[in-house]
């Protein structure tokens, strides 16, 4: 009988790439991971790992085991979900990965509702960029991810994950109320201004750069930060302009001028969970309160 824990280590190596990353993800030591995989090789009687420089790679036989392990883990997760669904109390822990504007706009109300309506469910939240969070949910680091998708920039799809629309918001040009940039009325008029954007690699950065290029110029990204609060302060203080989604302004006054864009672009926000665990009552509960929280903020901001 093969040891499922060792099989999972092999799958983790496939997903994460190095023994050190597997050890960090599962709170093991690298030597312990290596020892367990060596024992698995003895159990199956074939070579599972080969050295490739300073790394190890999986053999064809290891890939066969990984595929079956994924099926086994999905079966176990479905069994756990069905067992939880048979109980009268919704309980357990739900690990949620969320990007910053959703963490600010949706999670406070959702967590309050969870405490009130599902007191036996523990929600743990970690801020992650959507693409990273989707992969880590596939890898079982999280149970649920709140992710975003910009127009023309599709988020990664993983066959093991579902995709449930949550809400959407408009993207507008944010300019200061006073100062040299206050008179701007279109993206094209912002060609000579300083811009603030998220770091390279973020979907929002890619979309904003493309919007500027479609308007005929390369943006002067003088300020780069993933912190939306810092972006707002730079705009409010008259030092920059930015393309920002409406969810950013939830629960606060709008200290800048928001200008509609000609094509009325909208950002999509969705949740994803592993299909095998999506029916777990605690996951369904979190999605329920997130839907209510999203409905509460689904309105355009006003100054």
C-alpha positions as CSV (number, residue, x, y, z in Angstrom):
1,X,0.0,0.0,0.0
2,X,1.5,3.4,-1.0
3,X,1.7,6.1,1.6
4,X,-0.5,9.0,0.6
5,X,1.5,11.5,2.6
6,X,4.6,10.6,0.6
7,X,2.7,10.7,-2.6
8,X,1.5,14.2,-1.7
9,X,5.1,15.3,-1.2
10,X,5.9,14.1,-4.7
11,X,3.0,16.1,-6.1
12,X,4.1,19.1,-4.1
13,X,7.5,18.8,-5.7
14,X,5.9,18.8,-9.1
15,X,3.9,21.9,-8.2
16,X,6.5,23.9,-6.3
17,X,9.7,22.9,-8.1
18,X,12.3,22.5,-5.4
19,X,12.6,20.4,-2.2
20,X,13.2,23.7,-0.3
21,X,9.9,25.1,-1.5
22,X,8.0,21.9,-0.6
23,X,9.6,22.0,2.9
24,X,8.6,25.6,3.4
25,X,5.0,25.1,2.2
26,X,4.4,22.0,4.5
27,X,6.6,23.1,7.4
28,X,9.0,20.3,7.0
29,X,12.8,20.4,6.8
30,X,14.3,19.8,3.3
31,X,16.1,16.7,4.6
32,X,12.9,15.2,5.9
33,X,11.2,15.8,2.5
34,X,14.2,14.1,0.8
35,X,14.1,11.2,3.1
36,X,10.3,10.6,2.6
37,X,10.7,10.7,-1.1
38,X,13.6,8.2,-0.9
39,X,11.3,5.9,1.1
40,X,8.6,6.3,-1.6
41,X,11.1,5.3,-4.3
42,X,11.8,2.1,-2.3
43,X,8.0,1.4,-1.9
44,X,7.4,1.6,-5.7
45,X,10.7,0.1,-6.7
46,X,11.4,2.5,-9.5
47,X,13.4,5.8,-9.8
48,X,11.2,8.8,-9.2
49,X,13.7,11.7,-9.1
50,X,16.7,12.5,-11.2
51,X,19.3,15.2,-10.6
52,X,19.4,18.1,-13.1
53,X,22.2,20.4,-12.0
54,X,21.3,21.6,-8.6
55,X,17.7,20.6,-8.9
56,X,15.8,17.4,-9.1
57,X,13.2,16.5,-11.8
58,X,10.4,13.9,-11.8
59,X,10.7,10.8,-14.0
60,X,7.9,9.6,-16.2
61,X,6.9,7.1,-13.5
62,X,6.8,9.9,-11.0
63,X,4.4,11.9,-13.3
64,X,2.1,8.9,-13.4
65,X,2.0,8.8,-9.6
66,X,1.4,12.6,-9.4
67,X,-1.6,12.3,-11.7
68,X,-3.2,9.6,-9.5
69,X,-2.3,11.5,-6.4
70,X,-4.2,14.5,-7.6
71,X,-7.3,12.3,-8.2
72,X,-6.9,10.8,-4.7
73,X,-6.7,14.2,-3.0
74,X,-9.7,15.4,-4.9
75,X,-11.7,12.3,-3.8
76,X,-10.7,12.9,-0.2
77,X,-11.6,16.6,-0.4
78,X,-15.0,15.7,-1.8
79,X,-15.5,13.2,1.0
80,X,-14.7,15.8,3.6
81,X,-17.1,18.2,1.9
82,X,-19.9,15.7,1.9
83,X,-19.2,14.8,5.5
84,X,-19.3,18.4,6.5
85,X,-22.6,18.9,4.6
86,X,-24.2,16.1,6.5
87,X,-23.8,18.0,9.8
88,X,-26.3,20.5,11.1
89,X,-23.7,23.1,12.1
90,X,-21.5,25.0,9.6
91,X,-18.0,25.0,11.0
92,X,-14.4,24.8,10.1
93,X,-11.6,27.0,8.7
94,X,-11.7,28.8,5.4
95,X,-8.3,30.2,4.1
96,X,-9.0,33.1,1.8
97,X,-6.5,34.8,-0.5
98,X,-7.6,38.3,-1.6
99,X,-6.2,41.3,-3.5
100,X,-5.9,44.7,-1.8
101,X,-9.0,46.6,-3.0
102,X,-11.2,43.6,-2.3
103,X,-9.6,43.3,1.1
104,X,-10.5,46.9,1.9
105,X,-14.0,47.0,0.3
106,X,-15.5,43.5,0.7
107,X,-13.8,41.7,3.5
108,X,-14.7,43.9,6.5
109,X,-18.5,43.5,5.8
110,X,-18.1,39.9,4.9
111,X,-16.2,39.1,8.1
112,X,-18.8,40.9,10.2
113,X,-21.5,38.8,8.5
114,X,-19.6,35.6,9.0
115,X,-19.2,36.3,12.8
116,X,-22.9,37.0,13.0
117,X,-24.4,34.3,10.7
118,X,-21.7,31.6,10.9
119,X,-20.0,31.9,14.3
120,X,-18.4,28.5,14.1
121,X,-16.5,29.2,10.9
122,X,-13.0,30.6,11.2
123,X,-11.9,32.8,8.3
124,X,-8.2,33.4,7.7
125,X,-7.3,36.0,5.1
126,X,-4.0,36.7,3.4
127,X,-3.4,39.4,0.8
128,X,-2.0,38.0,-2.5
129,X,-1.8,39.2,-6.1
130,X,-4.6,37.3,-8.0
131,X,-2.4,35.3,-10.4
132,X,-0.3,34.0,-7.5
133,X,-3.4,33.4,-5.3
134,X,-5.1,31.3,-8.0
135,X,-2.0,29.1,-8.4
136,X,-1.7,28.8,-4.6
137,X,-5.4,27.8,-4.3
138,X,-4.8,25.1,-6.9
139,X,-1.8,24.0,-4.8
140,X,-4.0,23.8,-1.7
141,X,-2.5,26.7,0.2
142,X,-5.9,28.4,0.2
143,X,-9.5,27.3,0.1
144,X,-10.9,30.3,-1.7
145,X,-9.5,33.2,-3.7
146,X,-11.0,36.5,-4.6
147,X,-9.4,37.6,-7.9
148,X,-9.7,40.3,-10.5
149,X,-9.7,40.4,-14.3
150,X,-9.1,43.5,-16.4
151,X,-10.6,43.9,-19.9
152,X,-8.6,42.0,-22.4
153,X,-6.4,40.5,-19.7
154,X,-7.8,37.1,-18.8
155,X,-6.8,35.6,-15.4
156,X,-5.1,32.2,-15.4
157,X,-7.5,29.2,-15.5
158,X,-6.8,26.0,-13.6
159,X,-8.9,23.0,-14.4
160,X,-9.2,22.1,-10.7
161,X,-10.7,25.5,-9.9
162,X,-14.2,26.8,-10.5
163,X,-14.9,30.4,-11.5
164,X,-17.9,32.3,-9.9
165,X,-18.5,35.9,-10.8
166,X,-18.8,38.2,-7.8
167,X,-19.1,41.7,-9.0
168,X,-17.6,44.2,-11.4
169,X,-16.7,47.9,-11.2
170,X,-15.9,50.7,-13.6
171,X,-12.3,51.9,-14.2
172,X,-11.9,55.7,-14.2
173,X,-9.2,58.3,-14.5
174,X,-8.4,59.8,-11.1
175,X,-7.0,63.3,-11.2
176,X,-6.3,65.9,-8.4
177,X,-8.9,68.5,-7.5
178,X,-6.2,71.2,-7.5
179,X,-2.8,71.8,-8.9
180,X,-1.3,71.5,-12.4
181,X,-3.1,68.2,-13.2
182,X,-6.5,69.4,-12.1
183,X,-7.6,70.5,-15.6
184,X,-7.2,67.1,-17.2
185,X,-10.3,65.7,-18.7
186,X,-9.2,62.7,-20.8
187,X,-6.4,60.1,-20.7
188,X,-4.9,61.7,-23.8
189,X,-4.5,65.0,-22.0
190,X,-2.5,63.2,-19.3
191,X,0.4,62.4,-21.7
192,X,2.7,64.9,-20.0
193,X,1.8,64.1,-16.4
194,X,3.3,61.9,-13.8
195,X,1.5,58.6,-13.3
196,X,1.3,56.2,-10.4
197,X,0.8,52.5,-11.1
198,X,1.3,49.1,-9.6
199,X,4.6,47.3,-10.2
200,X,5.3,45.6,-13.5
201,X,3.6,42.2,-13.7
202,X,0.3,43.3,-12.2
203,X,-2.7,43.0,-14.4
204,X,-3.7,46.6,-13.5
205,X,-0.3,47.9,-14.6
206,X,-0.5,46.1,-18.0
207,X,-4.0,47.3,-18.6
208,X,-3.2,50.9,-17.6
209,X,-0.1,51.0,-19.8
210,X,-2.1,49.7,-22.8
211,X,-4.8,52.3,-22.2
212,X,-2.2,55.1,-22.4
213,X,-0.7,53.6,-25.5
214,X,-4.1,53.4,-27.2
215,X,-4.4,57.1,-26.4
216,X,-1.1,57.7,-28.2
217,X,1.6,58.0,-25.6
218,X,3.9,56.1,-23.3
219,X,3.0,56.9,-19.6
220,X,5.6,58.6,-17.4
221,X,5.3,56.1,-14.5
222,X,7.2,58.2,-12.0
223,X,5.7,56.4,-9.0
224,X,5.3,52.7,-8.5
225,X,3.6,51.1,-5.6
226,X,1.2,48.2,-4.9
227,X,-0.3,50.1,-2.0
228,X,-3.6,51.7,-3.2
229,X,-3.7,54.0,-0.2
230,X,-0.3,55.4,-1.2
231,X,-1.6,55.8,-4.8
232,X,-4.6,57.8,-3.6
233,X,-2.4,60.1,-1.5
234,X,-0.2,60.8,-4.5
235,X,-3.2,61.7,-6.6
236,X,-4.9,63.7,-3.8
237,X,-1.8,65.7,-3.1
238,X,-1.5,66.7,-6.8
239,X,1.6,64.7,-7.7
240,X,0.1,62.1,-10.0
241,X,-2.8,60.7,-11.9
242,X,-3.9,57.1,-12.2
243,X,-6.5,54.7,-13.7
244,X,-8.4,53.3,-10.7
245,X,-11.4,50.9,-10.3
246,X,-14.4,52.1,-8.3
247,X,-14.1,49.5,-5.6
248,X,-11.1,51.5,-4.3
249,X,-13.4,54.2,-3.0
250,X,-15.8,52.0,-1.0
251,X,-16.6,53.3,2.4
252,X,-14.7,56.6,2.0
253,X,-15.1,60.0,0.5
254,X,-13.5,60.5,-2.9
255,X,-10.8,63.1,-2.5
256,X,-10.0,63.3,-6.3
257,X,-11.9,63.9,-9.5
258,X,-13.0,60.8,-11.3
259,X,-13.4,60.9,-15.1
260,X,-15.3,58.4,-17.2
261,X,-13.4,56.7,-20.0
262,X,-14.8,56.6,-23.5
263,X,-15.0,52.9,-23.8
264,X,-16.5,52.5,-20.2
265,X,-14.1,49.7,-19.2
266,X,-15.1,47.5,-16.3
267,X,-13.0,45.2,-14.1
268,X,-14.5,41.7,-13.2
269,X,-14.1,40.3,-9.8
270,X,-14.7,36.6,-9.1
271,X,-14.1,33.9,-6.6
272,X,-12.4,30.5,-7.3
273,X,-12.3,27.4,-5.2
274,X,-11.2,23.8,-5.9
275,X,-14.1,22.0,-7.4
276,X,-13.6,19.2,-5.0
277,X,-14.1,21.5,-2.0
278,X,-16.5,24.1,-3.3
279,X,-19.5,22.3,-1.8
280,X,-18.0,22.4,1.7
281,X,-20.6,24.4,3.8
282,X,-18.0,26.7,5.2
283,X,-16.8,27.7,1.7
284,X,-20.4,28.2,0.6
285,X,-21.0,30.4,3.6
286,X,-18.1,32.6,2.8
287,X,-19.2,32.9,-0.8
288,X,-22.7,33.8,0.4
289,X,-21.6,36.7,2.6
290,X,-19.1,37.9,0.0
291,X,-22.0,38.1,-2.5
292,X,-24.0,40.1,0.0
293,X,-21.0,42.4,0.7
294,X,-20.5,42.9,-3.0
295,X,-24.2,43.8,-3.5
296,X,-23.9,46.4,-0.7
297,X,-21.0,48.3,-2.5
298,X,-22.3,48.0,-6.1
299,X,-22.9,51.7,-6.7
300,X,-20.8,54.4,-8.3
301,X,-18.7,56.6,-6.0
302,X,-19.5,60.2,-5.4
303,X,-17.2,63.0,-4.3
